[in-house]
Amino acid sequence: MAEIFASRRVRHTPFTQGVVAAGVKAYTVYNRMLLPTTFASIEEDYHHLKSAVQIWDVACERQVQVKGPDARRLIGLLTPRDLSMISESRCLYIPVTDQNGGMLNDPVLVQAAADTYWISIADSDLLMWVKAIAACNDFNVEVCEPDVSPLGIQGPKSDDLMAAVFGDGVRALRPFGCGRFDVQGREMLIARSGYSKQGGFEIYLEGSVHGMGLWHILMEAGKPFDVRAGCPNLIERIEGGLLSYGNDMTNENTVLECGLGKFVSAERLGECFGGRAMREELEAGSKQMIRAIEIGGGPVPVCDHAWPVMAGGRRVGQVTSAAWSPDFKTNVAIGMVDSHHWDAGTELKVETPDQVRRAAVVREEFWG
């Protein structure tokens, strides 16, 4: 595959210097910013992530800041999730929907201060959508992209590394809990969250100029824990059922189709965008839904486009992410399957680039 041509439209991050020094082998582009995808190899990175601790440059998770007296009202229009649990000590995963109930993004919402919220976005341009909502409703808010860059600390030894840098108090954070902690006289907002099922944290760095300083502190403190630079791992995220916006779902898919119904509050459907469409789908049932799919045979090729899922000679869905799992000794996959073929045990066929393979819906839950 050809290399990405460097330009100012594809932005470096506050941590790019450290990523390059660590031997990054491949990038993708995410929110017009570089996101590492491989260091040693996808499989070696996978094994290390499951056994030690990695530092991830995820500054591409850009923040949409909503600040002002009407900030909470505006955010209430964006999502069907009940926001009553949000606070300066707890962040929330929220599906963001359009007027038809389609998925626009699936960010983490952080309350950075009393009237300031950061929407830590997946790979789609949510900033302009939020600006338009603010302008059209004459909300008393400021909407911008602040100089805030997340840095992920992921893996089973992440608590040890974070405690070594920020103190043992960080261990007390519960999943999606957050707080402010000091390092060398500088306060940083930290959340127990991240794009893996191995446990970890995200540090919301304020001020790009401090990026490499933080990187070096963490790398030095992590030596006793076999720290390495890492990145979201394709195999591990599929095992854990972590969806990738733009790959596994787009605005053509609804929250319910994406298996995110637990984040839909029936009481909020009269307030948020797409509420009517979501209510109708709840009453009628979804026509398709995300499922874990096991694909037979040896390791599958790279899944860089949707693979047709077939049953009885007709297309009944598509596989959107797939990889060989060294731990489960099978090809694990995420797919969207229609309602007549999504039950566990349903046999299917998947048209991969090298051959048609036998496959099956293995469970409603994923592997990891």
N, C-alpha and C positions, 0 to 999 in steps of 0.2 A: 504494500500500500504506500502511496506517495506521502511525503512528509507534510505537516502543516506549515504553511508559509507564515512566518512571523510578521505581525503588524500591530499597530496600536489598537485595532479593533479586537484582537485577541489578547487580553490583558494578562500580564504576570501578576503574581500575588505577593504579599509581604514575606512569604516563605519560599519563594521560587529558588532563591540562592541556595537554601539548605536542601531542597529537593534535588537540585542538580548535583550538588556535592555528594548526595547519598546514592547517586547512580540511577536516577529514574530512566526507564527504558521506553516508556510510552505514555502519551497523554491523550485525553479527549478534550473537547471544548464544552464547557458547561457554563451557562449564563455569560457567554462571551469571555470566559476566563479559563486558564489552564487548570485541568484536573488530572493529576497522575493516575495511571491505571495499572502500571506494572513496575516493579523494581527488579527482584531476582527473576522470578517467573510467576505466573498466576498461581500455579500449584505450590511453589515454595513459599510465596507470600501467604497463601492460605494456611499452610501448616504453622508458620511462625505466628500468624494472627491468633490461632487457636491455642498457642502454648505460651506466649510471652506478652509483649506490649509493643505497640506501634504508635508513631506520631504521624497523623494524617494532615496534609494540607488540604483543607476543605473550605478555603476562603471563597471558593466559587459559590458557596451557599450564601448568596448576597442577602443583605437585610433590607426590607422595606420598612422604614421607620414611620410610624404614625404617632404624632405628638400633638396634644392639645386637649381642651375640655371635651370635645366630641369624639375622641379617639375610640373609646369603647363602643360607642354607637355605630361608628363606621365599620369597625371590625365585626360587629354583630350581623351586618349585612352580608359579609363574605362567606360565612360558614354555617352549616346546620348544626354544628357541635354546641352543646351547652358550655358557655364560657364562665360559669359561676365559680369554677375551681381555679381559674387563673389568678396568680398573685405574684408578688416579687420573689416568692420562694417556691413557685411551682409554674413550670411551663407546660404547654399542651401541644400535642399533634393535632392539626386541624385540616380537614379537607376543605378546599376553597372551590366554590361552584359558580357557574355562570347562570344566566337567566333561564336556561333550559335544564339545569341540574347537572350539566357536564362538568367534569373535573378540570379546573384551571391550574391547580397546583396542590401539593400536599406538604405544606411547611410545618415547622415548629413555631409556635407563638410564644414569645418571651415578653414578660412585663419588665422592662428595664428600669422604670421609675413610676411614680404615681400616675402620671398621665402620658407615659411614653411606652410604646410597644414596638418590638422588633419582630417582623415576620421573616423567618429564616427560610428562604424559598428554595424549592427544587428548580429544575431547569426549564423555566418559562418566564416570560417577562411580565411579572405581576405588578411592577411599579406603575406602569401606565394605566392599568385597570383601576388601581386604588386611587391614583391621582384623579382619574375621570369621575369616579364615584364621589370623591370629596368635592370636586368642583360643581358637579351637577346637583348636589344636595346642599350646597352652601354650608358644609360642615366647618366648624371652627377648629381646624387642624392644619398641621404642616406635614406634608408627605415627601420623603426624600430617601435617597440611599446614603446612609451614614458611612463613615470610615470605620466599619466594624467587620472583622474577619475571623470566622471560626477556625479553630485548630482542634482536631480530634485526637484524643488519647484513647486507644481501643485495645482490648485484649484482657486476658485473665489477670495480668499483673498491673493493670492500669491503676488500681487503688494504691498500690505500693509506690508507683512513680509519682502520682499526684500528691500523696501524703508527704513524700520526700521533698517536694517543692513547695506545696501550699499548707502543709501541716495536717495532722490527723483529723481535724474537723471536717475535711472534705469527704472522709469516709462515711460520714453520717448522712450524706445526701441520698435520698431515696430515688427510684426511677422517676425521671422528669422533675426531680427537685432541683432547685438552683439557689445560688447564694453568691455573695461577693467575698473573695479571698485575696490576701496580699502576697505579693512576691517582690522582694527587694524594694519595698516602699510603694509599689504600684498595685492598685486594686483592680481585680478582674472579675467579671461575671462568669461563673462556671455552672454548667448544668450536667446532671447525670443523664446523658443521652448520646446518640450517635447512630451511625448507619451500619451497625453490626449487632449480632446477637451474643457477642463475647463479653459484653459489659464494657463500660467506659464513660468518658466525659467529653464535653465540648467546651472549650475556652473561647469566650467571645472577646477577642482582642480589640480594644479601642485604640486606634492610632497605628497606621501601617508602619510608621517609622520604628515601632518597637517590635516588629515581627521577628527579625533574626535574633534579637536579644533573647526573646522568649524561647525560640527554637533551640538556641545553644544551651540555655539553662536546663531545659527538659532533656536534651540529648546527654548532657554531662551527668545529670542526676539519674538517668535511666540505665547507665552502664551496668550496674549490678543486676538489672532485670532483663538483660539481653534486648535492650531497646533497639528498634530499627525504624527508619522511615517506611511508611506503608501507605495504603490507600484503600478505598472501598473495594472489596474483593468479590468478583463475579460469582465464584462458586459458593462462598459463604453466604452471600446475600440471597441467592436462590434457595439454598437449604433452609434459611430462616424465613423465607417468604417476604422479604423486604422488596417492595415494589419500586420500580424505577419510572418516574414520570417521563413520558416521551418514548419509552420502550414498552412497558407493560400496560400503560394507560395513557389516554389523551383526553382532550375535551369532548371527544365523541363517546366517552364512557362515563357512566354515572357513578356516584359514590357507592351505591348498592352493588352494582356490577363489579366493582373493585374489591368487594368483600369488606367494605369499611362501614357496614351498617351500624356497628356499635357506636360510631361517632355521629350518628344522626339522631337528634332529639326531636321527637314529634311535636313538642311544645314550641319549637323554634321555626317550624316550617312556614309559619305565617309571617315571619320577619325576614328571612334570608333570601338571597337570590336563588331561584330554582326550586323554592319550597313547594310550589304547586305540583311541579313535575315529579319531585321526590315522593310526595304524598300519593300521587296516582300510582307510582311504581310500587310503593309499599302495599297498596291495596290490591293491585293486579298481579304482583310478583314480577321478578326480573326475568328477562328473556335470556340472559347469559351471565356468566360470573367467572371471576378468576379462580383457577384451580391449580393444585400441585399435580404435575404429570410426570410419570416415569417413562423414559424412552429406552427401548431395548437396544442391544448391540454394543459395540465398542464405543469409545469416546466420539461424541458428535462433533461436526465442524463448528466453526464460529457462527453464532446466530446473529447475523448483522441485518437480517430482514425477517419479517414474520413468516413462519412455516405453516402451511395449511394443515389443519387437523381434520381427518376424514373418518366417516363412519357410514357403512352401507352405501358406499360410492358417492357420497355427497359431503360437502364441506360443512363442518359443524363447529368450527372454531379456528384458533390459531395459537401457535407457540411463539412467545415473544422474547423469552430469555431461556438459555439452556447451557449446560456444562456437565462434564464428567465430574462426579464427586468421588474423591479418593477415599473418604471415610465411609460412604454408603455403598460404594462399588456399583454405581449405576449412573445413568444420565438423569440429572434432576432438571426440572423445567417448570416455568410459569406459563400458563396459557389461559386464554379466555374461551370458555366452552359453553355451548347453548344448553338450555335448561333440561333437554331430554337426554343429555349425555354427560351430566356433571356429577352423577353419583359415584362414590368411591367404588372402585372395581370395574367401572365401565371400560371396555376394551376399545381402543382407537387405533388409528394409523396416523403417522406424522410424516409429511413429505419433507425430509431434510435434503440439503443440497447433494448428498452423495447417494441416497437411496430412500425408499419408503420403508419406515420402521414401525414395528409393533410398539404400542404404547398403552398406557392405562392411567385413568384418574386414580391416584393412590389414596387420597384422604382429603378431608376438608382443611386439615391443618398441614403445615409444611414439615420438613425433616428436622430442622435445627431449633 
